[in-house]
């Protein structure tokens, strides 16, 4: 699987973690070379999934050791601005 992460400000993406078990265990993804400040960082990893439905979760860490919050509830505001909670996607493996 692949994705992109963005830190903002003058920070860079330091690492991206991926979980297939709801965040109990994490696998560190490989980061592509950074394109520079204010650029999205491409990441990729290989995960094994059992047949059926699964949820894949990703979280990013920046160069200041800040990590995305687990839930949007920690960031709630009336219009949802700056919601950068862990990304989750449901997939079906065959």
mmCIF file as gemmi writes it, N, C-alpha and C atoms, coordinates in Angstrom:
data_model
loop_
_atom_site.group_PDB
_atom_site.id
_atom_site.type_symbol
_atom_site.label_atom_id
_atom_site.label_alt_id
_atom_site.label_comp_id
_atom_site.label_asym_id
_atom_site.label_entity_id
_atom_site.label_seq_id
_atom_site.pdbx_PDB_ins_code
_atom_site.Cartn_x
_atom_site.Cartn_y
_atom_site.Cartn_z
_atom_site.occupancy
_atom_site.B_iso_or_equiv
_atom_site.pdbx_formal_charge
_atom_site.auth_seq_id
_atom_site.auth_asym_id
_atom_site.pdbx_PDB_model_num
ATOM 1 N N . UNK Axp A 1 ? 0.837 -1.165 0 1 0 ? 1 A 1
ATOM 2 C CA . UNK Axp A 1 ? 0 0 0 1 0 ? 1 A 1
ATOM 3 C C . UNK Axp A 1 ? 0.883 1.23 0 1 0 ? 1 A 1
ATOM 4 N N . UNK Axp A 2 ? 0.357 2.322 -0.478 1 0 ? 2 A 1
ATOM 5 C CA . UNK Axp A 2 ? 1.116 3.564 -0.555 1 0 ? 2 A 1
ATOM 6 C C . UNK Axp A 2 ? 0.24 4.718 -0.09 1 0 ? 2 A 1
ATOM 7 N N . UNK Axp A 3 ? 0.895 5.811 0.259 1 0 ? 3 A 1
ATOM 8 C CA . UNK Axp A 3 ? 0.166 6.993 0.657 1 0 ? 3 A 1
ATOM 9 C C . UNK Axp A 3 ? 1.093 8.193 0.708 1 0 ? 3 A 1
ATOM 10 N N . UNK Axp A 4 ? 0.546 9.305 1.132 1 0 ? 4 A 1
ATOM 11 C CA . UNK Axp A 4 ? 1.294 10.549 1.263 1 0 ? 4 A 1
ATOM 12 C C . UNK Axp A 4 ? 1.049 11.136 2.648 1 0 ? 4 A 1
ATOM 13 N N . UNK Axp A 5 ? 2.048 11.824 3.182 1 0 ? 5 A 1
ATOM 14 C CA . UNK Axp A 5 ? 1.919 12.486 4.482 1 0 ? 5 A 1
ATOM 15 C C . UNK Axp A 5 ? 2.485 13.9 4.363 1 0 ? 5 A 1
ATOM 16 N N . UNK Axp A 6 ? 1.939 14.794 5.175 1 0 ? 6 A 1
ATOM 17 C CA . UNK Axp A 6 ? 2.358 16.186 5.143 1 0 ? 6 A 1
ATOM 18 C C . UNK Axp A 6 ? 2.46 16.697 6.57 1 0 ? 6 A 1
ATOM 19 N N . UNK Axp A 7 ? 3.548 17.398 6.895 1 0 ? 7 A 1
ATOM 20 C CA . UNK Axp A 7 ? 3.75 17.877 8.261 1 0 ? 7 A 1
ATOM 21 C C . UNK Axp A 7 ? 3.354 19.333 8.439 1 0 ? 7 A 1
ATOM 22 N N . UNK Axp A 8 ? 3.586 20.167 7.474 1 0 ? 8 A 1
ATOM 23 C CA . UNK Axp A 8 ? 3.273 21.585 7.594 1 0 ? 8 A 1
ATOM 24 C C . UNK Axp A 8 ? 4.387 22.355 8.278 1 0 ? 8 A 1
ATOM 25 N N . UNK Axp A 9 ? 4.335 23.655 8.145 1 0 ? 9 A 1
ATOM 26 C CA . UNK Axp A 9 ? 5.381 24.484 8.728 1 0 ? 9 A 1
ATOM 27 C C . UNK Axp A 9 ? 6.731 24.124 8.158 1 0 ? 9 A 1
ATOM 28 N N . UNK Axp A 10 ? 7.759 24.258 8.96 1 0 ? 10 A 1
ATOM 29 C CA . UNK Axp A 10 ? 9.098 23.905 8.48 1 0 ? 10 A 1
ATOM 30 C C . UNK Axp A 10 ? 9.496 22.494 8.908 1 0 ? 10 A 1
ATOM 31 N N . UNK Axp A 11 ? 8.513 21.697 9.326 1 0 ? 11 A 1
ATOM 32 C CA . UNK Axp A 11 ? 8.782 20.32 9.756 1 0 ? 11 A 1
ATOM 33 C C . UNK Axp A 11 ? 8.693 19.365 8.578 1 0 ? 11 A 1
ATOM 34 N N . UNK Axp A 12 ? 9.306 18.214 8.743 1 0 ? 12 A 1
ATOM 35 C CA . UNK Axp A 12 ? 9.275 17.172 7.719 1 0 ? 12 A 1
ATOM 36 C C . UNK Axp A 12 ? 8.629 15.926 8.311 1 0 ? 12 A 1
ATOM 37 N N . UNK Axp A 13 ? 8.195 15.022 7.467 1 0 ? 13 A 1
ATOM 38 C CA . UNK Axp A 13 ? 7.692 13.735 7.937 1 0 ? 13 A 1
ATOM 39 C C . UNK Axp A 13 ? 8.893 12.881 8.328 1 0 ? 13 A 1
ATOM 40 N N . UNK Axp A 14 ? 8.888 12.401 9.558 1 0 ? 14 A 1
ATOM 41 C CA . UNK Axp A 14 ? 9.982 11.575 10.057 1 0 ? 14 A 1
ATOM 42 C C . UNK Axp A 14 ? 9.701 10.089 9.866 1 0 ? 14 A 1
ATOM 43 N N . UNK Axp A 15 ? 8.425 9.703 10.012 1 0 ? 15 A 1
ATOM 44 C CA . UNK Axp A 15 ? 8.064 8.299 9.797 1 0 ? 15 A 1
ATOM 45 C C . UNK Axp A 15 ? 6.564 8.173 9.669 1 0 ? 15 A 1
ATOM 46 N N . UNK Axp A 16 ? 6.149 7.066 9.069 1 0 ? 16 A 1
ATOM 47 C CA . UNK Axp A 16 ? 4.736 6.719 8.953 1 0 ? 16 A 1
ATOM 48 C C . UNK Axp A 16 ? 4.598 5.288 9.442 1 0 ? 16 A 1
ATOM 49 N N . UNK Axp A 17 ? 3.611 5.048 10.303 1 0 ? 17 A 1
ATOM 50 C CA . UNK Axp A 17 ? 3.329 3.714 10.825 1 0 ? 17 A 1
ATOM 51 C C . UNK Axp A 17 ? 2.002 3.231 10.267 1 0 ? 17 A 1
ATOM 52 N N . UNK Axp A 18 ? 1.89 1.914 10.035 1 0 ? 18 A 1
ATOM 53 C CA . UNK Axp A 18 ? 0.675 1.316 9.505 1 0 ? 18 A 1
ATOM 54 C C . UNK Axp A 18 ? 0.286 0.153 10.411 1 0 ? 18 A 1
ATOM 55 N N . UNK Axp A 19 ? -1.005 0.044 10.717 1 0 ? 19 A 1
ATOM 56 C CA . UNK Axp A 19 ? -1.517 -1.029 11.563 1 0 ? 19 A 1
ATOM 57 C C . UNK Axp A 19 ? -2.67 -1.724 10.858 1 0 ? 19 A 1
ATOM 58 N N . UNK Axp A 20 ? -2.751 -3.033 11.028 1 0 ? 20 A 1
ATOM 59 C CA . UNK Axp A 20 ? -3.877 -3.796 10.487 1 0 ? 20 A 1
ATOM 60 C C . UNK Axp A 20 ? -4.696 -4.431 11.605 1 0 ? 20 A 1
ATOM 61 N N . UNK Axp A 21 ? -4.396 -4.067 12.862 1 0 ? 21 A 1
ATOM 62 C CA . UNK Axp A 21 ? -5.118 -4.649 13.998 1 0 ? 21 A 1
ATOM 63 C C . UNK Axp A 21 ? -5.643 -3.585 14.961 1 0 ? 21 A 1
ATOM 64 N N . UNK Axp A 22 ? -6.087 -2.464 14.419 1 0 ? 22 A 1
ATOM 65 C CA . UNK Axp A 22 ? -6.685 -1.422 15.244 1 0 ? 22 A 1
ATOM 66 C C . UNK Axp A 22 ? -5.707 -0.62 16.074 1 0 ? 22 A 1
ATOM 67 N N . UNK Axp A 23 ? -4.426 -0.675 15.738 1 0 ? 23 A 1
ATOM 68 C CA . UNK Axp A 23 ? -3.438 0.113 16.454 1 0 ? 23 A 1
ATOM 69 C C . UNK Axp A 23 ? -2.741 -0.621 17.585 1 0 ? 23 A 1
ATOM 70 N N . UNK Axp A 24 ? -2.958 -1.912 17.706 1 0 ? 24 A 1
ATOM 71 C CA . UNK Axp A 24 ? -2.241 -2.669 18.746 1 0 ? 24 A 1
ATOM 72 C C . UNK Axp A 24 ? -0.772 -2.868 18.371 1 0 ? 24 A 1
ATOM 73 N N . UNK Axp A 25 ? -0.518 -3.137 17.088 1 0 ? 25 A 1
ATOM 74 C CA . UNK Axp A 25 ? 0.856 -3.278 16.579 1 0 ? 25 A 1
ATOM 75 C C . UNK Axp A 25 ? 0.995 -2.403 15.351 1 0 ? 25 A 1
ATOM 76 N N . UNK Axp A 26 ? 2.207 -1.863 15.169 1 0 ? 26 A 1
ATOM 77 C CA . UNK Axp A 26 ? 2.472 -0.951 14.048 1 0 ? 26 A 1
ATOM 78 C C . UNK Axp A 26 ? 3.671 -1.429 13.255 1 0 ? 26 A 1
ATOM 79 N N . UNK Axp A 27 ? 3.619 -1.235 11.951 1 0 ? 27 A 1
ATOM 80 C CA . UNK Axp A 27 ? 4.724 -1.519 11.043 1 0 ? 27 A 1
ATOM 81 C C . UNK Axp A 27 ? 5.166 -0.181 10.465 1 0 ? 27 A 1
ATOM 82 N N . UNK Axp A 28 ? 6.465 0.081 10.502 1 0 ? 28 A 1
ATOM 83 C CA . UNK Axp A 28 ? 6.968 1.345 9.963 1 0 ? 28 A 1
ATOM 84 C C . UNK Axp A 28 ? 7.077 1.245 8.447 1 0 ? 28 A 1
ATOM 85 N N . UNK Axp A 29 ? 6.504 2.219 7.76 1 0 ? 29 A 1
ATOM 86 C CA . UNK Axp A 29 ? 6.538 2.255 6.298 1 0 ? 29 A 1
ATOM 87 C C . UNK Axp A 29 ? 7.864 2.839 5.821 1 0 ? 29 A 1
ATOM 88 N N . UNK Axp A 30 ? 8.186 2.568 4.576 1 0 ? 30 A 1
ATOM 89 C CA . UNK Axp A 30 ? 9.378 3.148 3.947 1 0 ? 30 A 1
ATOM 90 C C . UNK Axp A 30 ? 9 4.514 3.385 1 0 ? 30 A 1
ATOM 91 N N . UNK Axp A 31 ? 9.843 5.514 3.653 1 0 ? 31 A 1
ATOM 92 C CA . UNK Axp A 31 ? 9.624 6.861 3.135 1 0 ? 31 A 1
ATOM 93 C C . UNK Axp A 31 ? 10.496 7.104 1.918 1 0 ? 31 A 1
ATOM 94 N N . UNK Axp A 32 ? 9.927 7.738 0.903 1 0 ? 32 A 1
ATOM 95 C CA . UNK Axp A 32 ? 10.708 8.161 -0.257 1 0 ? 32 A 1
ATOM 96 C C . UNK Axp A 32 ? 11.534 9.377 0.154 1 0 ? 32 A 1
ATOM 97 N N . UNK Axp A 33 ? 12.535 9.702 -0.621 1 0 ? 33 A 1
ATOM 98 C CA . UNK Axp A 33 ? 13.335 10.89 -0.332 1 0 ? 33 A 1
ATOM 99 C C . UNK Axp A 33 ? 12.435 12.116 -0.307 1 0 ? 33 A 1
ATOM 100 N N . UNK Axp A 34 ? 12.66 12.972 0.68 1 0 ? 34 A 1
ATOM 101 C CA . UNK Axp A 34 ? 11.846 14.181 0.82 1 0 ? 34 A 1
ATOM 102 C C . UNK Axp A 34 ? 12.087 15.126 -0.349 1 0 ? 34 A 1
ATOM 103 N N . UNK Axp A 35 ? 11.012 15.718 -0.841 1 0 ? 35 A 1
ATOM 104 C CA . UNK Axp A 35 ? 11.108 16.656 -1.955 1 0 ? 35 A 1
ATOM 105 C C . UNK Axp A 35 ? 11.438 18.061 -1.469 1 0 ? 35 A 1
ATOM 106 N N . UNK Axp A 36 ? 11.413 18.284 -0.16 1 0 ? 36 A 1
ATOM 107 C CA . UNK Axp A 36 ? 11.719 19.594 0.398 1 0 ? 36 A 1
ATOM 108 C C . UNK Axp A 36 ? 10.6 20.074 1.289 1 0 ? 36 A 1
ATOM 109 N N . UNK Axp A 37 ? 10.792 21.263 1.892 1 0 ? 37 A 1
ATOM 110 C CA . UNK Axp A 37 ? 9.763 21.802 2.77 1 0 ? 37 A 1
ATOM 111 C C . UNK Axp A 37 ? 8.454 22.028 2.021 1 0 ? 37 A 1
ATOM 112 N N . UNK Axp A 38 ? 7.369 21.881 2.716 1 0 ? 38 A 1
ATOM 113 C CA . UNK Axp A 38 ? 6.027 22.09 2.177 1 0 ? 38 A 1
ATOM 114 C C . UNK Axp A 38 ? 5.632 21.077 1.108 1 0 ? 38 A 1
ATOM 115 N N . UNK Axp A 39 ? 6.339 19.951 1.041 1 0 ? 39 A 1
ATOM 116 C CA . UNK Axp A 39 ? 6.01 18.921 0.051 1 0 ? 39 A 1
ATOM 117 C C . UNK Axp A 39 ? 5.42 17.695 0.748 1 0 ? 39 A 1
ATOM 118 N N . UNK Axp A 40 ? 4.53 17.031 0.072 1 0 ? 40 A 1
ATOM 119 C CA . UNK Axp A 40 ? 3.988 15.774 0.577 1 0 ? 40 A 1
ATOM 120 C C . UNK Axp A 40 ? 5.082 14.718 0.518 1 0 ? 40 A 1
ATOM 121 N N . UNK Axp A 41 ? 5.123 13.841 1.512 1 0 ? 41 A 1
ATOM 122 C CA . UNK Axp A 41 ? 6.108 12.748 1.551 1 0 ? 41 A 1
ATOM 123 C C . UNK Axp A 41 ? 5.417 11.446 1.181 1 0 ? 41 A 1
ATOM 124 N N . UNK Axp A 42 ? 5.935 10.772 0.18 1 0 ? 42 A 1
ATOM 125 C CA . UNK Axp A 42 ? 5.383 9.506 -0.272 1 0 ? 42 A 1
ATOM 126 C C . UNK Axp A 42 ? 5.903 8.386 0.617 1 0 ? 42 A 1
ATOM 127 N N . UNK Axp A 43 ? 5.031 7.452 0.988 1 0 ? 43 A 1
ATOM 128 C CA . UNK Axp A 43 ? 5.436 6.291 1.779 1 0 ? 43 A 1
ATOM 129 C C . UNK Axp A 43 ? 4.819 5.035 1.187 1 0 ? 43 A 1
ATOM 130 N N . UNK Axp A 44 ? 5.414 3.891 1.538 1 0 ? 44 A 1
ATOM 131 C CA . UNK Axp A 44 ? 4.874 2.609 1.075 1 0 ? 44 A 1
ATOM 132 C C . UNK Axp A 44 ? 5.269 1.506 2.03 1 0 ? 44 A 1
ATOM 133 N N . UNK Axp A 45 ? 4.438 0.474 2.077 1 0 ? 45 A 1
ATOM 134 C CA . UNK Axp A 45 ? 4.731 -0.727 2.864 1 0 ? 45 A 1
ATOM 135 C C . UNK Axp A 45 ? 3.913 -1.879 2.313 1 0 ? 45 A 1
ATOM 136 N N . UNK Axp A 46 ? 4.278 -3.075 2.706 1 0 ? 46 A 1
ATOM 137 C CA . UNK Axp A 46 ? 3.539 -4.279 2.323 1 0 ? 46 A 1
ATOM 138 C C . UNK Axp A 46 ? 2.911 -4.84 3.589 1 0 ? 46 A 1
ATOM 139 N N . UNK Axp A 47 ? 1.616 -5.119 3.531 1 0 ? 47 A 1
ATOM 140 C CA . UNK Axp A 47 ? 0.917 -5.715 4.667 1 0 ? 47 A 1
ATOM 141 C C . UNK Axp A 47 ? 0.248 -6.998 4.221 1 0 ? 47 A 1
ATOM 142 N N . UNK Axp A 48 ? 0.198 -7.959 5.11 1 0 ? 48 A 1
ATOM 143 C CA . UNK Axp A 48 ? -0.527 -9.201 4.85 1 0 ? 48 A 1
ATOM 144 C C . UNK Axp A 48 ? -1.878 -9.124 5.53 1 0 ? 48 A 1
ATOM 145 N N . UNK Axp A 49 ? -2.926 -9.446 4.794 1 0 ? 49 A 1
ATOM 146 C CA . UNK Axp A 49 ? -4.275 -9.395 5.345 1 0 ? 49 A 1
ATOM 147 C C . UNK Axp A 49 ? -4.959 -10.737 5.192 1 0 ? 49 A 1
ATOM 148 N N . UNK Axp A 50 ? -5.758 -11.139 6.173 1 0 ? 50 A 1
ATOM 149 C CA . UNK Axp A 50 ? -6.55 -12.359 6.016 1 0 ? 50 A 1
ATOM 150 C C . UNK Axp A 50 ? -7.688 -12.095 5.031 1 0 ? 50 A 1
ATOM 151 N N . UNK Axp A 51 ? -8.228 -13.148 4.474 1 0 ? 51 A 1
ATOM 152 C CA . UNK Axp A 51 ? -9.381 -12.994 3.579 1 0 ? 51 A 1
ATOM 153 C C . UNK Axp A 51 ? -10.527 -12.36 4.361 1 0 ? 51 A 1
ATOM 154 N N . UNK Axp A 52 ? -11.264 -11.493 3.693 1 0 ? 52 A 1
ATOM 155 C CA . UNK Axp A 52 ? -12.4 -10.826 4.326 1 0 ? 52 A 1
ATOM 156 C C . UNK Axp A 52 ? -12.115 -9.355 4.563 1 0 ? 52 A 1
ATOM 157 N N . UNK Axp A 53 ? -12.952 -8.744 5.401 1 0 ? 53 A 1
ATOM 158 C CA . UNK Axp A 53 ? -12.831 -7.305 5.66 1 0 ? 53 A 1
ATOM 159 C C . UNK Axp A 53 ? -11.772 -7.016 6.715 1 0 ? 53 A 1
ATOM 160 N N . UNK Axp A 54 ? -11.03 -5.946 6.485 1 0 ? 54 A 1
ATOM 161 C CA . UNK Axp A 54 ? -10.021 -5.47 7.434 1 0 ? 54 A 1
ATOM 162 C C . UNK Axp A 54 ? -10.03 -3.956 7.428 1 0 ? 54 A 1
ATOM 163 N N . UNK Axp A 55 ? -9.499 -3.383 8.497 1 0 ? 55 A 1
ATOM 164 C CA . UNK Axp A 55 ? -9.305 -1.94 8.545 1 0 ? 55 A 1
ATOM 165 C C . UNK Axp A 55 ? -7.809 -1.675 8.644 1 0 ? 55 A 1
ATOM 166 N N . UNK Axp A 56 ? -7.315 -0.807 7.772 1 0 ? 56 A 1
ATOM 167 C CA . UNK Axp A 56 ? -5.905 -0.413 7.781 1 0 ? 56 A 1
ATOM 168 C C . UNK Axp A 56 ? -5.847 1.007 8.33 1 0 ? 56 A 1
ATOM 169 N N . UNK Axp A 57 ? -4.939 1.228 9.264 1 0 ? 57 A 1
ATOM 170 C CA . UNK Axp A 57 ? -4.791 2.532 9.917 1 0 ? 57 A 1
ATOM 171 C C . UNK Axp A 57 ? -3.379 3.043 9.675 1 0 ? 57 A 1
ATOM 172 N N . UNK Axp A 58 ? -3.255 4.329 9.387 1 0 ? 58 A 1
ATOM 173 C CA . UNK Axp A 58 ? -1.938 4.939 9.201 1 0 ? 58 A 1
ATOM 174 C C . UNK Axp A 58 ? -1.838 6.196 10.058 1 0 ? 58 A 1
ATOM 175 N N . UNK Axp A 59 ? -0.635 6.418 10.589 1 0 ? 59 A 1
ATOM 176 C CA . UNK Axp A 59 ? -0.365 7.634 11.362 1 0 ? 59 A 1
ATOM 177 C C . UNK Axp A 59 ? 1.025 8.125 10.996 1 0 ? 59 A 1
ATOM 178 N N . UNK Axp A 60 ? 1.209 9.425 11.022 1 0 ? 60 A 1
ATOM 179 C CA . UNK Axp A 60 ? 2.503 10.011 10.66 1 0 ? 60 A 1
ATOM 180 C C . UNK Axp A 60 ? 3.099 10.757 11.849 1 0 ? 60 A 1
ATOM 181 N N . UNK Axp A 61 ? 4.426 10.766 11.911 1 0 ? 61 A 1
ATOM 182 C CA . UNK Axp A 61 ? 5.202 11.501 12.907 1 0 ? 61 A 1
ATOM 183 C C . UNK Axp A 61 ? 6.006 12.55 12.164 1 0 ? 61 A 1
ATOM 184 N N . UNK Axp A 62 ? 6.144 13.74 12.752 1 0 ? 62 A 1
ATOM 185 C CA . UNK Axp A 62 ? 6.951 14.752 12.098 1 0 ? 62 A 1
ATOM 186 C C . UNK Axp A 62 ? 8.31 14.91 12.779 1 0 ? 62 A 1
ATOM 187 N N . UNK Axp A 63 ? 9.126 15.782 12.241 1 0 ? 63 A 1
ATOM 188 C CA . UNK Axp A 63 ? 10.498 15.957 12.726 1 0 ? 63 A 1
ATOM 189 C C . UNK Axp A 63 ? 10.56 16.596 14.113 1 0 ? 63 A 1
ATOM 190 N N . UNK Axp A 64 ? 9.436 17.081 14.635 1 0 ? 64 A 1
ATOM 191 C CA . UNK Axp A 64 ? 9.379 17.613 15.993 1 0 ? 64 A 1
ATOM 192 C C . UNK Axp A 64 ? 8.81 16.575 16.964 1 0 ? 64 A 1
ATOM 193 N N . UNK Axp A 65 ? 8.688 15.319 16.51 1 0 ? 65 A 1
ATOM 194 C CA . UNK Axp A 65 ? 8.162 14.185 17.288 1 0 ? 65 A 1
ATOM 195 C C . UNK Axp A 65 ? 6.678 14.315 17.601 1 0 ? 65 A 1
ATOM 196 N N . UNK Axp A 66 ? 5.951 15.117 16.834 1 0 ? 66 A 1
ATOM 197 C CA . UNK Axp A 66 ? 4.497 15.21 16.983 1 0 ? 66 A 1
ATOM 198 C C . UNK Axp A 66 ? 3.867 14.108 16.139 1 0 ? 66 A 1
ATOM 199 N N . UNK Axp A 67 ? 2.849 13.461 16.685 1 0 ? 67 A 1
ATOM 200 C CA . UNK Axp A 67 ? 2.15 12.394 15.97 1 0 ? 67 A 1
ATOM 201 C C . UNK Axp A 67 ? 0.694 12.797 15.804 1 0 ? 67 A 1
ATOM 202 N N . UNK Axp A 68 ? 0.072 12.29 14.762 1 0 ? 68 A 1
ATOM 203 C CA . UNK Axp A 68 ? -1.342 12.567 14.553 1 0 ? 68 A 1
ATOM 204 C C . UNK Axp A 68 ? -2.15 12.019 15.725 1 0 ? 68 A 1
ATOM 205 N N . UNK Axp A 69 ? -3.222 12.696 16.122 1 0 ? 69 A 1
ATOM 206 C CA . UNK Axp A 69 ? -4.08 12.176 17.183 1 0 ? 69 A 1
ATOM 207 C C . UNK Axp A 69 ? -4.868 10.962 16.696 1 0 ? 69 A 1
ATOM 208 N N . UNK Axp A 70 ? -5.217 10.1 17.619 1 0 ? 70 A 1
ATOM 209 C CA . UNK Axp A 70 ? -5.923 8.867 17.265 1 0 ? 70 A 1
ATOM 210 C C . UNK Axp A 70 ? -7.309 9.12 16.704 1 0 ? 70 A 1
ATOM 211 N N . UNK Axp A 71 ? -7.991 10.117 17.225 1 0 ? 71 A 1
ATOM 212 C CA . UNK Axp A 71 ? -9.394 10.317 16.87 1 0 ? 71 A 1
ATOM 213 C C . UNK Axp A 71 ? -9.69 11.787 16.589 1 0 ? 71 A 1
ATOM 214 N N . UNK Axp A 72 ? -10.633 12.008 15.708 1 0 ? 72 A 1
ATOM 215 C CA . UNK Axp A 72 ? -11.077 13.373 15.426 1 0 ? 72 A 1
ATOM 216 C C . UNK Axp A 72 ? -11.746 13.995 16.65 1 0 ? 72 A 1
ATOM 217 N N . UNK Axp A 73 ? -12.183 13.183 17.607 1 0 ? 73 A 1
ATOM 218 C CA . UNK Axp A 73 ? -12.801 13.705 18.826 1 0 ? 73 A 1
ATOM 219 C C . UNK Axp A 73 ? -11.831 14.581 19.609 1 0 ? 73 A 1
ATOM 220 N N . UNK Axp A 74 ? -10.53 14.325 19.465 1 0 ? 74 A 1
ATOM 221 C CA . UNK Axp A 74 ? -9.527 15.132 20.154 1 0 ? 74 A 1
ATOM 222 C C . UNK Axp A 74 ? -9.361 16.505 19.499 1 0 ? 74 A 1
ATOM 223 N N . UNK Axp A 75 ? -9.906 16.675 18.306 1 0 ? 75 A 1
ATOM 224 C CA . UNK Axp A 75 ? -9.735 17.907 17.539 1 0 ? 75 A 1
ATOM 225 C C . UNK Axp A 75 ? -11.053 18.588 17.224 1 0 ? 75 A 1
ATOM 226 N N . UNK Axp A 76 ? -12.129 18.093 17.787 1 0 ? 76 A 1
ATOM 227 C CA . UNK Axp A 76 ? -13.459 18.504 17.356 1 0 ? 76 A 1
ATOM 228 C C . UNK Axp A 76 ? -13.614 20.015 17.358 1 0 ? 76 A 1
ATOM 229 N N . UNK Axp A 77 ? -14.239 20.509 16.3 1 0 ? 77 A 1
ATOM 230 C CA . UNK Axp A 77 ? -14.686 21.889 16.207 1 0 ? 77 A 1
ATOM 231 C C . UNK Axp A 77 ? -15.885 21.902 15.267 1 0 ? 77 A 1
ATOM 232 N N . UNK Axp A 78 ? -16.72 22.927 15.297 1 0 ? 78 A 1
ATOM 233 C CA . UNK Axp A 78 ? -17.979 22.897 14.549 1 0 ? 78 A 1
ATOM 234 C C . UNK Axp A 78 ? -17.848 22.62 13.051 1 0 ? 78 A 1
ATOM 235 N N . UNK Axp A 79 ? -16.778 23.027 12.417 1 0 ? 79 A 1
ATOM 236 C CA . UNK Axp A 79 ? -16.663 22.821 10.968 1 0 ? 79 A 1
ATOM 237 C C . UNK Axp A 79 ? -15.646 21.751 10.587 1 0 ? 79 A 1
ATOM 238 N N . UNK Axp A 80 ? -15.011 21.145 11.565 1 0 ? 80 A 1
ATOM 239 C CA . UNK Axp A 80 ? -14.076 20.069 11.277 1 0 ? 80 A 1
ATOM 240 C C . UNK Axp A 80 ? -12.73 20.528 10.764 1 0 ? 80 A 1
ATOM 241 N N . UNK Axp A 81 ? -12.384 21.786 10.972 1 0 ? 81 A 1
ATOM 242 C CA . UNK Axp A 81 ? -11.103 22.311 10.486 1 0 ? 81 A 1
ATOM 243 C C . UNK Axp A 81 ? -9.936 21.59 11.143 1 0 ? 81 A 1
ATOM 244 N N . UNK Axp A 82 ? -8.872 21.412 10.39 1 0 ? 82 A 1
ATOM 245 C CA . UNK Axp A 82 ? -7.61 20.846 10.882 1 0 ? 82 A 1
ATOM 246 C C . UNK Axp A 82 ? -7.769 19.437 11.43 1 0 ? 82 A 1
ATOM 247 N N . UNK Axp A 83 ? -8.71 18.688 10.897 1 0 ? 83 A 1
ATOM 248 C CA . UNK Axp A 83 ? -8.862 17.297 11.32 1 0 ? 83 A 1
ATOM 249 C C . UNK Axp A 83 ? -7.758 16.477 10.676 1 0 ? 83 A 1
ATOM 250 N N . UNK Axp A 84 ? -6.775 16.088 11.459 1 0 ? 84 A 1
ATOM 251 C CA . UNK Axp A 84 ? -5.674 15.285 10.936 1 0 ? 84 A 1
ATOM 252 C C . UNK Axp A 84 ? -5.504 14.006 11.744 1 0 ? 84 A 1
ATOM 253 N N . UNK Axp A 85 ? -6.632 13.43 12.185 1 0 ? 85 A 1
ATOM 254 C CA . UNK Axp A 85 ? -6.592 12.189 12.946 1 0 ? 85 A 1
ATOM 255 C C . UNK Axp A 85 ? -6.075 11.034 12.073 1 0 ? 85 A 1
ATOM 256 N N . UNK Axp A 86 ? -5.734 9.931 12.737 1 0 ? 86 A 1
ATOM 257 C CA . UNK Axp A 86 ? -5.244 8.75 12.012 1 0 ? 86 A 1
ATOM 258 C C . UNK Axp A 86 ? -6.151 8.452 10.829 1 0 ? 86 A 1
ATOM 259 N N . UNK Axp A 87 ? -5.555 8.121 9.709 1 0 ? 87 A 1
ATOM 260 C CA . UNK Axp A 87 ? -6.31 7.74 8.517 1 0 ? 87 A 1
ATOM 261 C C . UNK Axp A 87 ? -6.701 6.273 8.638 1 0 ? 87 A 1
ATOM 262 N N . UNK Axp A 88 ? -7.956 5.98 8.339 1 0 ? 88 A 1
ATOM 263 C CA . UNK Axp A 88 ? -8.441 4.596 8.395 1 0 ? 88 A 1
ATOM 264 C C . UNK Axp A 88 ? -9.17 4.286 7.098 1 0 ? 88 A 1
ATOM 265 N N . UNK Axp A 89 ? -8.942 3.087 6.598 1 0 ? 89 A 1
ATOM 266 C CA . UNK Axp A 89 ? -9.646 2.661 5.381 1 0 ? 89 A 1
ATOM 267 C C . UNK Axp A 89 ? -10.019 1.193 5.538 1 0 ? 89 A 1
ATOM 268 N N . UNK Axp A 90 ? -11.254 0.878 5.149 1 0 ? 90 A 1
ATOM 269 C CA . UNK Axp A 90 ? -11.718 -0.509 5.201 1 0 ? 90 A 1
ATOM 270 C C . UNK Axp A 90 ? -11.504 -1.136 3.825 1 0 ? 90 A 1
ATOM 271 N N . UNK Axp A 91 ? -10.972 -2.348 3.826 1 0 ? 91 A 1
ATOM 272 C CA . UNK Axp A 91 ? -10.7 -3.052 2.581 1 0 ? 91 A 1
ATOM 273 C C . UNK Axp A 91 ? -11.219 -4.474 2.702 1 0 ? 91 A 1
ATOM 274 N N . UNK Axp A 92 ? -11.422 -5.111 1.56 1 0 ? 92 A 1
ATOM 275 C CA . UNK Axp A 92 ? -11.813 -6.51 1.528 1 0 ? 92 A 1
ATOM 276 C C . UNK Axp A 92 ? -10.763 -7.276 0.741 1 0 ? 92 A 1
ATOM 277 N N . UNK Axp A 93 ? -10.093 -8.217 1.411 1 0 ? 93 A 1
ATOM 278 C CA . UNK Axp A 93 ? -9.072 -9.05 0.772 1 0 ? 93 A 1
ATOM 279 C C . UNK Axp A 93 ? -9.714 -10.362 0.328 1 0 ? 93 A 1
ATOM 280 N N . UNK Axp A 94 ? -9.302 -10.84 -0.822 1 0 ? 94 A 1
ATOM 281 C CA . UNK Axp A 94 ? -9.844 -12.108 -1.322 1 0 ? 94 A 1
ATOM 282 C C . UNK Axp A 94 ? -8.791 -13.18 -1.362 1 0 ? 94 A 1
